[in-house]
């Protein structure tokens, strides 16, 4: 083998190890018994192998409630985000109106505004609306970061579609909304699905707003719940690891589905989180 | 031929002269976005600025105090530490990400089989929840063998004689949060640089080879200049998000030990929600805004060129 091939293989092995070792460590711990973790027995592979952390997590903790809350929140936010982002992405990409560039700039700037700047005043606004301590707080606050991001992505997708089809529909007497719904949306479907999955993932992973806006332990989402598990009185290490695995799997599954679009959309600046 | 050119001309004309209905439709379509933006982003930002001029304590009415919060923080030693920590955390994570990102892109670029598979594999940290990444690295560095990866493995290999509490020292804690943040972010850099490398025309490399440039000089004079744009954009974006990072530090160290890893966002949270001083808490976030505006202005220049051109 040529030297550069050996170097490449070596590089791949190193990077694969860097990425996989932490995942592997968490995954193996989720299948170890309490004793194995506590007394550092059979550290490399779970022996004996056990599902007790998973069953315990599901039966003894509030994880099922947090999981349900996370699913509901991510789905509601994804729907709200997709509708708003499609409408405004289309308007900015395809319509000619004064202030179009200003709106595009605004969307980008809003995407870059960090939640760390917003969390205190947003808490007050939500409290005044009576929306804190329920999932409604998350339905209202998550779109503040998903909508700018997804709109930004969709502007790119809509721009990339050929204008001729839409022009033809308009010439044939369709109105703008008809052209959008019947011609453009079906063409942009892959982009819309990708943006919806991004919205879902961002909501699924969000921590700061959920931590602050919801204090009731039964009304919160998985990321905050995981932190509650750490500070519980009786702490089950394995259950926390099992919870991490369960939380990661849906996102990885979705991601495998859109891997190619995601990589293409990356250059658009999909770095938030 | 002629009719196609003609049709093209008409489309061009309709682009230049906006359809009369366009503005009305645009307002209608943008209405939900504008309601969201004004109600839940712009209005809260206005409230944040107002709060920073008050001494708002939870449970008490706010009183206007002018610049007192700003002056207090400017003279506060704890806050100076926070600014320094934020910069150390951000600059060292971003520098590490650039270097390893370049290495990862070079390796993937040279990969002749299963490139997409490896690219997907290496992106895994980037899609995983930050909270789970922070928890994971907390266990990796944990001082208990059996829970802590490094302690377990180093003890097992005989390289340590007793467990080390890696995150108990200020330097160790900072290193740990930097590593966690690096691990979550470098795949994004690598994949972006790979995309950049793939768009550099092969002729440039051939011309450089003909001129007698070795692989190092080709990297320095062809690859790096070709990646300039993408390196600038990824660095700026990551800088903006890292300087305001909350999740990794809150979950791994809560800003400790002491204030060794306290950064803008965690300190703001601490002051606002544990000390209940909202006015001062908000002011801490606002202090990062000038940096933020500079970053946003630069990044907009680069990204808007692509979207509105």
Contacts between the chains, C-beta under 8 A, distances in Angstrom:
chain1	res1	chain2	res2	distance
A	4	B	110	6.4
A	5	B	112	7.9
A	7	B	110	7.7
A	8	B	107	5.9
A	8	B	110	4.3
A	8	B	111	5.9
A	8	B	112	7.8
A	11	B	103	7.0
A	11	B	104	7.9
A	11	B	106	7.5
A	11	B	107	3.5
A	11	B	110	7.8
A	12	B	107	5.9
A	12	B	111	6.4
A	12	B	118	5.9
A	15	B	103	8.0
A	15	B	104	5.6
A	15	B	107	6.3
A	15	B	118	7.7
A	15	B	122	5.7
A	16	B	118	7.2
A	16	B	121	6.4
A	16	B	122	7.5
A	18	B	183	7.2
A	19	B	121	6.4
A	19	B	122	5.5
A	19	B	124	5.8
A	19	B	125	6.0
A	19	B	187	7.3
A	20	B	121	7.7
A	21	B	149	7.3
A	22	B	125	7.9
A	22	B	133	8.0
A	22	B	136	4.9
A	22	B	137	6.8
A	22	B	140	5.9
A	22	B	149	7.5
A	22	B	183	7.1
A	23	B	124	7.0
A	23	B	136	7.6
A	25	B	136	7.3
A	25	B	139	6.9
A	25	B	140	6.4
A	25	B	149	4.8
A	26	B	132	8.0
A	26	B	136	5.3
A	26	B	139	7.0
A	29	B	139	7.3
A	29	B	147	7.5
A	36	B	146	7.3
A	37	B	146	5.1
A	37	B	147	6.0
A	38	B	146	6.1
A	39	B	146	6.2
A	40	B	144	7.8
A	40	B	145	4.2
A	40	B	146	3.3
A	40	B	152	5.8
A	40	B	155	7.7
A	41	B	146	7.5
A	43	B	145	7.6
A	43	B	146	6.7
A	43	B	152	4.5
A	43	B	153	7.3
A	43	B	156	6.2
A	83	B	32	7.2
A	84	B	32	4.6
A	84	B	33	5.5
A	84	B	36	6.5
A	87	B	29	4.3
A	87	B	30	7.2
A	87	B	32	6.3
A	87	B	33	7.2
A	88	B	29	6.3
A	88	B	30	5.1
A	88	B	32	7.3
A	88	B	33	4.0
A	90	B	29	6.4
A	91	B	25	7.3
A	91	B	26	4.7
A	91	B	29	4.1
A	91	B	30	5.2
A	92	B	30	7.9
A	95	B	22	4.7
A	95	B	23	8.0
A	95	B	25	6.1
A	95	B	26	4.5
A	95	B	29	7.5
A	96	B	15	6.6
A	96	B	18	3.9
A	96	B	19	7.1
A	96	B	22	5.3
A	97	B	18	6.5
A	97	B	22	5.3
A	97	B	23	4.3
A	97	B	26	4.1
A	97	B	27	7.8
A	98	B	23	6.9
A	100	B	26	7.7
A	100	B	308	7.7
A	101	B	304	7.8
A	101	B	308	5.4
A	103	B	30	6.7
A	104	B	304	6.5
A	104	B	307	5.9
A	104	B	308	5.3
A	105	B	300	6.2
A	105	B	304	6.1
A	106	B	37	7.2
A	107	B	33	7.9
A	108	B	299	7.9
A	108	B	300	5.5
A	108	B	303	6.1
A	108	B	304	6.4
A	108	B	307	7.7
A	109	B	296	5.7
A	109	B	300	6.6
A	110	B	37	6.4
A	110	B	41	5.8
A	112	B	237	7.7
A	112	B	240	5.5
A	112	B	292	7.5
A	112	B	295	7.5
A	112	B	296	4.9
A	112	B	299	6.8
A	113	B	41	6.7
A	113	B	45	7.6
A	113	B	292	8.0
A	114	B	240	7.1
A	114	B	241	6.7
A	114	B	244	3.6
A	114	B	265	7.6
A	114	B	292	7.2
A	115	B	244	7.7
A	115	B	246	7.4
A	116	B	244	4.1
A	116	B	245	7.9
A	116	B	246	5.6
A	116	B	264	6.5
A	116	B	265	3.7
A	116	B	268	6.5
A	116	B	285	5.6
A	116	B	288	7.7
A	117	B	45	7.2
A	117	B	48	6.7
A	117	B	244	7.1
A	117	B	285	4.7
A	117	B	286	7.4
A	117	B	288	7.6
A	117	B	289	7.1
A	117	B	292	7.7
A	118	B	41	7.0
A	118	B	44	5.5
A	118	B	45	7.1
A	118	B	48	7.3
A	119	B	269	7.5
A	120	B	48	6.5
A	120	B	51	7.0
A	120	B	268	7.3
A	120	B	272	5.2
A	120	B	278	5.9
A	120	B	281	5.7
A	120	B	282	5.0
A	120	B	285	7.3
A	121	B	44	3.8
A	121	B	45	6.9
A	121	B	47	4.0
A	121	B	48	4.2
A	121	B	51	6.5
A	121	B	282	6.9
A	122	B	40	6.9
A	122	B	44	4.7
A	124	B	44	7.8
A	124	B	47	6.3
A	124	B	51	7.9
A	124	B	278	7.9
A	125	B	39	7.9
A	125	B	40	7.1
A	125	B	43	6.7
A	125	B	44	5.4
A	125	B	47	6.8
A	140	B	40	6.3
A	141	B	40	6.8
A	143	B	36	5.8
A	143	B	40	7.3
A	144	B	36	7.1
A	144	B	40	5.0
A	144	B	41	5.3
A	147	B	33	6.7
A	147	B	36	5.9
A	151	B	33	6.8
A	152	B	307	7.6
A	155	B	307	5.8
A	156	B	307	6.6
A	159	B	307	7.4
A	163	B	11	6.6
A	164	B	11	7.4
A	167	B	11	5.9
A	167	B	14	7.5
A	176	B	21	6.7
A	176	B	22	7.7
A	176	B	25	4.8
A	177	B	25	7.5
A	201	B	127	6.4
A	204	B	129	7.0
A	205	B	128	7.9
A	205	B	129	3.8
A	205	B	130	6.3
A	205	B	131	7.1
A	207	B	129	7.7
A	207	B	130	6.7
A	207	B	131	4.8
A	207	B	246	7.6
A	207	B	247	5.0
A	207	B	250	8.0
A	207	B	251	7.7
A	208	B	246	5.1
A	208	B	247	6.7
A	208	B	265	7.7
A	211	B	250	8.0
A	212	B	269	7.6
A	212	B	273	6.8
A	223	B	129	6.0
A	223	B	131	4.1
A	223	B	132	7.7
A	226	B	131	6.1
A	226	B	132	7.2
A	226	B	135	6.4
A	227	B	131	7.1
A	227	B	251	6.4
A	230	B	135	7.8
A	237	B	147	6.1
A	240	B	135	7.1
A	241	B	139	7.8
A	244	B	132	4.8
A	244	B	135	6.2
A	244	B	136	7.0
A	247	B	129	6.3
A	247	B	132	6.1
A	248	B	128	5.6
A	248	B	129	7.0
A	248	B	132	6.0
A	251	B	127	5.7
A	251	B	128	7.0
A	251	B	129	7.1
A	252	B	124	6.9
A	252	B	127	6.9
A	252	B	128	7.8
A	255	B	123	7.8
A	255	B	127	4.8
A	256	B	120	7.3
A	259	B	116	7.7
A	259	B	120	5.1
A	259	B	123	7.7
A	260	B	116	7.9
A	262	B	123	7.8
A	263	B	119	6.9
A	263	B	123	7.7
A	263	B	191	6.0
A	263	B	195	7.3
A	266	B	188	6.8
A	266	B	191	5.8
A	266	B	192	5.8
A	266	B	195	7.0
A	267	B	192	6.3
A	267	B	195	5.9
A	267	B	230	7.2
A	268	B	303	7.8
A	269	B	233	6.8
A	269	B	237	5.3
A	269	B	299	7.7
A	269	B	303	6.3
A	270	B	188	7.7
A	271	B	185	7.5
A	271	B	188	5.6
A	271	B	234	7.1
A	271	B	237	4.8
A	271	B	238	5.9
A	271	B	241	6.3
A	272	B	241	5.9
A	273	B	130	5.7
A	273	B	241	7.5
